[in-house]
Amino acid sequence: MQQADIHKVRASVYQQCGRKVLIQLDRGRNKVDIQEGVIQNAYPSVFTILVNDEQEENPPQLLSFSYSDIITRDIRMKLC
């Protein structure tokens, strides 16, 4: 993993702050969660996504991910 790759991912996520995304989380052992949320903030090492599960009566969750999670494909994001 090169530092230039992390800079590209960080810049891309920073540009998408406030936009709705669909995230696919790889939980291991063929378990995948798909959730919809909004990118809240982009920090130097991590970024946060606010996930609001409308189908269930759960409160909104603020999830944080590192930029290396995108590079290693632990999570995948697609703009909605």
N, C-alpha and C positions, 0 to 999 in steps of 0.2 A: 504494500500500500504506500503510495507516494504522497508527499505533502501537497503537491499540486492538485491531486484528485480531491483531497479534503477541502482545499480552497474553492474548487469548482462547485462541489456539493453545497458548501456553506453559502456561497454567493447565490446559488439557485434557490435554496430554501429561504434565504433572507428576502429575495425578491417576491416570494410567494406568501409572505406573512399576511394574515387576514383572509386568505382564500380557503375555500372548502376543498378538502382532499379525501380520497378513499385510501385507507391504509390496510395493507395485508401484513399481518404479524405472523412470523414463523415461530411457533412455540415448541418445535422439536417433535420427533416421533410422529411425523405426518399430521400434526395438529396445526391448523391455520385459523386465525381469527381475522375477520374482515370487518372493519369499522369505518364510520364516516366522522370526520371532525374538521376543525378549523385550526390552521397553524397560528398559534398565539404569538410566540416570540422566538427569535433566533439569537442565541448567545454564542460566545466564542467556542465553547466545547459541546454544547447541546442545543436542541430546539424542543419546543413544547407544542403539543397538540391537545386542544380541548375536545373531548369526545362526549357527545350528548346522545345517550341511548334512548331514542324516542319510543321504542317498542316496549321497554320495561320501565318501571317506575324508579329507576336508579338515578341518583344525582349525577350531574356531569363530572367527568373525570379529567384531570390534567395529566397527560402522559408525557414523559420526557424521553428523548432518544439522542444518541450521539450520531455524529455524521458518519462515523465508521459503520454504523448499523446499516446505512443505505449502501455503502460500498460493498460490504460483505453479504448484502441481500438478506439480512435478518428481518428487515422490513422493506416493503415496496410501497411507493406512493404514486397515486394518479390524481390529477386535478379533476374535479367534478364540474 
